[in-house]
Amino acid sequence: KKELYKLNMLSRFWIGNIPVANLTKHHFNQFKDDRLKAVKSGTVKADLMLIKRVLKTAISLWDYGIPSNPMDSVVIPPSHKPRVRRITDTELSQILKCAQLQKNDYICPIIEFAIETGMRRSELLKLQWEDVQNGIAYLYNTKNGEDRKVPLTAHAQAVLNKINKDSNFIFPLTPESLKSAWRRVKIKANINNLRFHDLRHEAVSRFFEMNLSVPEVALISGHKDI
């Protein structure tokens, strides 16, 4: 829903009136400059990466007829200053304690699973039981457009073993319900400046603390930029 909203918003800019086959890097560079006058560079980067992924999908999967992706030669603006927020053991213990008090039984396990796997929120919510085999979670059509395999730790597998298989989805939650539950948990735990996406950062940090190499962590997390 978030991507659909953003794509509809982007299509209302002047660039949305140009036939796709006629788009060049010059159009996207001008669009980038226009957007940078109105919003932060991190937002512009997200807009351009989404457009780039759409065009890549159109070329590689739909045979749309575009000879090349004009976004390949566009310089993407830098993101915001990277967050370095780590979650302490005390904070995690308090968060899980408060999450267990939620009426929804999936809130606590999805938080634990996120820290163990480093999956994005969208990947967690799309994950189905059939996608988990022999201790590996298979992710399809991820944010960067590629599939990947995530090896599950013993604790991650233990979390899954405690979840009822009443749905095809491991975590049958909507993005809105998860966002609301996460906000309630933080308030009850009295923890500030912690985003759900920080759990992914925490997982990646822990992978390095387990002495995994940069390529190994990148394969698990799906990051393209070292």
C-alpha positions, 0 to 999 in steps of 0.5 A: 500500500505504501509503494502504491501510494508513492507511485501514484504520487510520483506519477502526478509530477511532470515526469509522469506525463512523459511516455516511458519509452521516451524517458532519459537520464536527463529527465530523471536528473531534472526530476531529482533536482526539482525534488531536492528543492522540496524534500530531503535527500533521503526521500529523493533517494527512496523515490529514485530507487523505487522508480529504478526498481520498477523500470528494472522489473519492466525490462527483466520480467515484463519484456516492456521493450525498453532498451536500457534502464535510464536510471542506471546512469543517474547519480542517486543522492546520499541518504540521511545521516546513518542511524547508530541506535543500538538496543540494549539488553535491558531495553530488549528485555523490557520491550519483549515483556511489554510485547507479551502483554499485547492482545495480539500474540504475534507481536512479541515473536515478530520482534524477536524474529526481526532481531534474529534475522535482520529481515525488513518489516515488509519481508516479515509480513510476507513470509509464509510457512512454505517459505521456511525449509530446513532452517532457511527462510526463502525471501522472494521479490524483496525491496531490491528486486532480488530473492535471497536466503536467510539462515535461521539461528536456533533461537529464530527457529525456536520462535517459529516453533511457538507460533500457531500455524493458523494462517499461511502467513507466519505473522498474519499482521497488517502494516498498520496493526504492527505499527500501532502495536510497536508504538504501544509497546514502546510507550509501555516500555518507556523507550524513545527514539527506537524504530522498528527498522532499528531491529534490522540494524541491530541484527546486522550489528550482531551478525558482525559480532558473530564474526561473519564477514561483510559478504556473508552479512550482505547475503543475509541482509540483502544490502547491495552497498557495502 
